Amino acid sequence: MTELCMSPLLDTQNVTRPLVVTSGSSTSIIRMIFIKPSSSPLRIVKNLSTSIQHTVFNSTGELLAISSRDLKHSLRLINLHSLNCVPNWPTSNTPLAYVSSVKFFT
């Protein structure tokens, strides 16, 4: 495992959505797991082809950014409602180069 990330809890008194934990691996696989009694992977994402260095949730826990610094343009956004990567992004015109860090701003 190269990276571990946990979704934010917005309301600890009335949790209406489960906590999600993600793990990135050196084999470019992201595992998303709901924290509940049987914690099997919710989804396995294989959208990057190199080692995962960063996994970051946005402040609402709706988006997960994953990235690798080993290859140019290696950044993906995953929508946690659909559990799919955001389609058509990044484009060939997105100036990413090598991604060395990821941060959401609120």
C-alpha positions in Angstrom: 0.0 0.0 0.0 1.4 3.4 -1.0 -1.4 5.7 0.1 -4.3 5.6 2.5 -7.2 8.2 2.8 -10.5 8.4 4.7 -13.6 10.4 3.7 -14.6 13.3 6.0 -17.4 12.9 8.5 -19.6 15.9 8.1 -22.0 15.2 11.0 -20.8 12.9 13.6 -24.2 13.0 15.5 -26.3 11.8 12.5 -24.2 9.9 10.0 -26.3 9.4 7.0 -23.6 8.1 4.7 -21.0 5.5 5.5 -17.4 6.3 6.0 -15.2 5.4 3.0 -11.5 4.4 3.2 -9.4 4.2 0.1 -6.0 2.6 -0.4 -3.6 3.1 -3.3 -1.0 0.6 -4.3 2.2 0.4 -6.2 0.4 -1.7 -8.8 -1.8 1.3 -9.6 -5.0 -0.1 -8.0 -7.3 1.9 -5.8 -9.6 0.0 -3.4 -12.6 1.9 -1.9 -14.1 0.3 1.2 -17.2 1.2 3.2 -16.5 1.0 6.9 -19.1 -1.5 8.2 -19.0 -5.0 9.7 -18.0 -6.7 6.4 -15.3 -4.4 4.9 -14.8 -5.9 1.5 -13.8 -3.5 -1.3 -16.8 -1.4 -2.5 -15.1 -0.8 -5.8 -11.7 -1.4 -7.4 -10.5 1.3 -9.7 -7.7 0.7 -12.3 -7.6 4.0 -14.1 -3.9 4.7 -13.6 -1.1 2.5 -14.8 1.6 3.5 -12.3 2.0 3.5 -8.5 -0.5 5.7 -6.6 1.2 8.4 -4.5 -1.9 10.5 -3.5 -5.5 9.9 -2.6 -7.5 12.9 -1.3 -11.2 13.4 -0.6 -12.8 16.8 -1.1 -14.4 18.4 2.0 -17.9 16.9 1.4 -16.6 13.4 0.6 -18.2 13.4 -2.8 -15.0 13.4 -4.9 -11.8 11.4 -4.5 -8.6 12.6 -6.3 -6.0 10.0 -7.1 -2.6 10.7 -8.6 0.8 9.3 -9.5 4.0 11.3 -10.0 5.6 8.5 -12.1 3.9 9.5 -15.4 2.7 12.8 -16.9 -1.0 13.6 -16.6 -1.6 10.9 -14.0 -4.5 12.5 -12.1 -8.1 11.2 -11.9 -11.2 12.3 -10.1 -13.6 9.7 -8.8 -17.3 10.5 -8.1 -18.2 8.7 -4.9 -22.0 8.6 -5.8 -21.4 6.7 -9.1 -18.0 5.2 -8.1 -16.7 6.0 -11.5 -13.9 8.3 -12.8 -15.0 11.7 -14.0 -15.2 11.2 -17.8 -13.3 13.3 -20.3 -11.0 14.8 -17.7 -8.1 15.5 -17.7 -8.1 16.5 -21.4 -5.1 16.7 -23.6 -5.2 20.5 -23.1 -5.1 20.2 -19.2 -1.6 21.4 -18.2 -0.8 18.8 -15.5 2.7 17.5 -16.3 4.0 15.4 -13.4 1.6 15.6 -10.4 3.6 15.9 -7.2 0.7 16.8 -4.8 -3.1 17.0 -4.7 -5.3 19.3 -2.6 -8.9 20.4 -2.7 -9.8 24.0 -1.7 -13.0 24.8 -0.1 
